[in-house]
Amino acid sequence: VGEGGFLGDSVSDGTYEVVAETSCTDLGGPPGISGYQEDILVGVIDRTRPEQYGRAQPLREVMVGEEIAVVFSEAISCEQPYSFGIQVTIDDDNQQVFNNADLHVHCEGRKIGFQFKQISVDVRDLVGKQIKVEIGNTGNHDGESNIKDVNGNAMDLSRGNIEFFKTFAKLDLSRASTEFKFTMKDTECSHENILDIATITSVETEIASMIGMTDTDRISVIELECLHNGGTLKALTRVSAPPNGNRNLKASQRREDNAVDLFYKLHNVSMNRKEEKDGAASS
């Protein structure tokens, strides 16, 4: 029940139980027929608008491939299509502008986060650059654009969008390695043989296949977890830098992708698979 509901402002925000009951004058009839009570209904009165909670994360410089996120004072509506727009501008001579379609947007609980899609930007163009981020009514989003809580209360647009600046760290990507957690669902595993060679090899081979590598020399599994009664593998994985950082290559040697590019490839393939699976489930 929002502002203007039948209770008006007389009741504070919160969760309530409501019951409809009738009571008739007792005329001496059988017991139990002088009244009637409906089932109890549970409802929420919420008139509070969501607000940003703290500063945008991470608080330091952003590493290429790292999620940028904003936390809110309460749970946010993450129903798709999202009700909010995101606009990111790279602060350089080109002033490139990106929106929801160019980003992997992750909305869950009290958090909205995003990363660039690899097809949208060359990660090397981000190194050392400052970006401006706007979340809310960005003008590039179809329909009403705003951040709403799970009960439909929207942020106060009269106070403007959420805006902040972030700077990507200056890195030599040719010498960088990257670590991430990789999850394989619908697979068999057990706690007894979680670190056997066959299990580790299957994870490394799956990652190599997804990012188009012909071998697993640069992929190594650091830790493994077997979850959900043996149906899910979660692996802490490292992709190392190319040999010698692609320096001093012979004419016959091929320049290899840096580790961050490979992570982005893996991330994009994973997101595309998820979108295809979600689309198939909803059709």
C-alpha positions in Angstrom: 0.0 0.0 0.0 1.6 3.3 -1.1 0.8 6.9 -0.3 -2.9 7.6 -0.7 -4.0 4.1 0.2 -7.0 3.5 2.4 -4.9 3.8 5.5 -3.4 7.1 4.4 -0.6 8.3 6.6 -2.1 7.0 9.9 0.0 3.8 9.9 3.8 3.6 9.9 5.7 1.6 7.3 6.0 -2.1 8.0 4.5 -5.5 7.5 1.0 -6.0 8.7 -1.7 -8.8 9.0 -5.2 -7.8 7.8 -8.3 -9.8 8.5 -12.0 -9.2 7.5 -14.5 -10.3 10.2 -18.2 -10.0 10.6 -20.1 -10.2 13.8 -23.9 -10.5 14.0 -26.3 -10.0 16.9 -26.8 -13.2 18.8 -30.4 -14.3 18.3 -30.1 -17.6 20.2 -29.1 -19.8 17.2 -26.5 -22.5 17.2 -23.0 -21.4 18.3 -20.5 -20.5 15.6 -22.9 -18.9 13.1 -23.1 -15.5 14.6 -19.9 -14.3 12.9 -17.5 -15.1 10.1 -13.7 -14.5 9.7 -11.7 -14.5 6.4 -8.2 -15.8 6.1 -5.5 -13.5 7.3 -3.7 -11.5 4.6 -0.2 -10.3 5.1 0.7 -6.9 3.4 3.4 -4.3 3.4 3.1 -0.5 3.8 6.2 1.1 2.2 6.4 4.7 1.3 10.2 5.0 1.6 12.2 5.8 -1.5 15.4 3.9 -2.1 18.7 5.8 -1.8 22.3 5.2 -2.5 24.1 3.7 0.5 27.7 4.7 0.7 30.1 5.3 -2.2 30.3 3.4 -5.4 32.5 0.3 -5.4 35.4 -0.4 -5.6 36.6 2.5 -3.5 40.1 2.4 -5.1 41.0 2.5 -8.8 39.2 0.0 -10.9 41.0 -3.0 -12.3 40.1 -3.9 -15.9 37.5 -6.7 -15.8 36.3 -5.7 -12.3 32.7 -5.0 -11.5 31.6 -1.4 -10.7 28.7 -1.4 -8.3 26.3 0.8 -6.3 24.7 -0.4 -3.1 21.3 0.9 -2.0 19.5 1.4 1.3 17.0 -1.4 0.5 16.3 -4.2 -2.0 16.0 -3.0 -5.5 13.5 -4.2 -8.2 15.6 -6.3 -10.6 12.7 -7.5 -12.8 13.7 -7.5 -16.4 13.7 -5.4 -18.5 15.3 -3.2 -16.0 13.4 0.0 -15.0 16.6 2.0 -14.8 19.2 3.1 -17.4 23.0 3.2 -17.1 25.2 5.5 -19.1 29.0 5.4 -19.0 31.2 8.0 -20.7 34.9 7.6 -21.2 36.6 10.9 -20.5 39.0 11.2 -23.4 39.1 13.0 -26.8 36.5 10.6 -28.3 34.0 10.9 -25.4 32.6 7.4 -26.1 29.2 6.8 -24.5 27.8 3.4 -23.5 24.4 2.3 -22.1 22.6 -0.8 -20.9 23.0 -2.6 -24.3 26.8 -2.2 -24.1 27.1 -3.5 -20.6 26.7 -6.7 -18.6 24.3 -5.4 -15.9 24.0 -7.4 -12.7 21.1 -6.4 -10.4 20.6 -8.4 -7.2 19.3 -7.6 -3.7 20.5 -4.1 -2.8 23.1 -3.8 -5.5 23.4 -2.7 -9.1 26.7 -3.5 -10.8 28.0 -3.6 -14.4 31.0 -4.5 -16.5 31.7 -3.6 -20.2 30.9 -6.2 -22.8 34.1 -7.1 -24.7 32.3 -6.4 -28.0 31.5 -2.9 -26.9 35.0 -1.7 -26.0 38.6 -2.6 -26.3 39.8 -3.0 -22.7 43.1 -1.4 -23.7 41.1 1.8 -24.3 40.1 1.8 -20.6 43.5 1.5 -19.0 44.4 4.7 -17.1 41.1 6.4 -18.2 38.5 8.1 -16.1 34.8 7.3 -16.7 31.6 9.1 -15.7 28.7 6.8 -14.6 25.0 7.8 -14.4 22.3 5.5 -13.2 18.6 6.3 -13.2 16.8 8.3 -15.9 19.6 8.4 -18.5 17.6 9.3 -21.5 18.7 6.3 -23.5 16.3 3.8 -21.9 12.9 2.8 -23.3 9.9 3.7 -21.2 9.9 5.1 -17.7 13.5 5.1 -16.4 14.2 5.1 -12.7 15.5 2.9 -9.9 12.7 1.4 -7.8 12.6 -0.7 -4.7 10.8 -4.1 -4.6 7.5 -2.4 -3.6 7.6 0.1 -6.5 8.8 3.2 -4.8 11.1 5.2 -7.2 14.1 7.3 -6.4 13.5 11.0 -6.2 14.5 12.2 -9.7 14.2 15.8 -8.5 17.5 15.2 -6.8 19.1 13.9 -10.1 20.6 10.6 -11.2 23.2 8.8 -9.3 26.5 10.1 -10.7 30.1 9.3 -9.9 33.5 9.1 -11.5 35.9 6.1 -11.5 39.4 5.7 -12.9 40.9 2.5 -14.4 44.3 1.6 -13.1 47.3 1.9 -15.4 48.4 -1.7 -16.1 50.7 -3.4 -18.6 48.2 -5.9 -19.8 50.8 -7.9 -21.7 52.3 -8.9 -18.3 49.1 -9.2 -16.3 47.5 -12.4 -15.1 43.9 -12.7 -13.8 42.1 -14.8 -11.2 38.4 -15.5 -11.1 35.8 -18.0 -9.8 34.4 -20.3 -12.5 31.2 -22.3 -11.9 30.2 -25.5 -13.8 26.6 -26.6 -13.2 25.0 -29.9 -14.0 28.2 -31.8 -13.5 29.3 -34.6 -11.3 31.8 -34.2 -8.5 32.4 -35.5 -5.0 34.2 -34.1 -1.9 36.4 -37.2 -1.9 38.1 -36.7 -5.3 37.6 -33.0 -5.7 41.3 -32.4 -6.4 42.0 -35.3 -8.7 43.7 -34.7 -12.0 40.6 -35.6 -14.1 38.4 -33.0 -12.3 41.0 -30.3 -12.6 41.6 -31.1 -16.3 37.9 -31.0 -17.1 37.6 -27.5 -15.7 40.7 -26.3 -17.5 39.6 -27.9 -20.8 36.1 -26.4 -20.5 37.5 -22.9 -20.0 40.0 -23.3 -22.9 37.2 -24.4 -25.2 35.0 -21.5 -24.3 37.7 -18.9 -25.0 39.0 -20.6 -28.2 42.4 -21.8 -26.8 44.0 -24.9 -28.3 45.7 -25.9 -25.0 45.5 -25.3 -21.3 49.1 -24.2 -20.7 48.1 -20.8 -19.4 45.1 -22.0 -17.3 45.5 -23.3 -13.8 42.9 -24.3 -11.2 43.9 -23.1 -7.7 41.0 -24.3 -5.6 37.9 -26.4 -6.2 34.6 -26.7 -4.3 31.9 -29.3 -4.8 28.5 -27.8 -4.2 24.8 -28.8 -4.2 25.2 -32.5 -3.5 27.8 -33.0 -6.2 26.0 -31.2 -9.0 28.1 -28.0 -9.2 31.8 -27.3 -9.4 33.2 -23.9 -8.3 36.8 -23.3 -9.3 39.2 -20.5 -8.4 41.1 -20.2 -11.6 44.1 -18.3 -12.9 44.9 -17.3 -16.5 48.6 -16.3 -16.7 50.2 -13.7 -18.9 51.5 -14.7 -22.4 55.0 -16.0 -22.5 57.5 -13.1 -22.1 54.5 -10.7 -22.3 54.5 -11.3 -26.1 57.9 -9.7 -26.3 60.8 -10.9 -28.5 58.5 -13.1 -30.6 60.0 -15.0 -33.5 58.5 -14.4 -36.9 56.8 -17.9 -36.8 55.2 -17.2 -33.4 51.7 -15.9 -33.0 50.9 -13.0 -30.6 48.7 -14.4 -27.8 45.7 -12.6 -26.2 46.5 -11.1 -22.8 44.9 -12.6 -19.7 42.3 -9.8 -19.3 41.1 -10.2 -22.9 40.7 -13.9 -22.3 38.7 -13.2 -19.1 36.4 -10.9 -21.0 35.9 -13.6 -23.7 35.0 -16.1 -21.0 32.7 -13.7 -19.3 30.9 -12.8 -22.5 30.4 -16.5 -23.5 29.1 -17.3 -20.1 26.6 -14.4 -20.2 25.4 -15.3 -23.7 24.8 -18.9 -22.6 22.9 -17.7 -19.6 20.7 -15.4 -21.7 20.0 -18.2 -24.1 19.1 -20.5 -21.3 16.8 -17.9 -19.7 15.2 -17.2 -23.0 14.5 -20.8 -23.7 13.0 -21.3 -20.2 10.7 -18.4 -20.6 9.4 -19.4 -24.1 
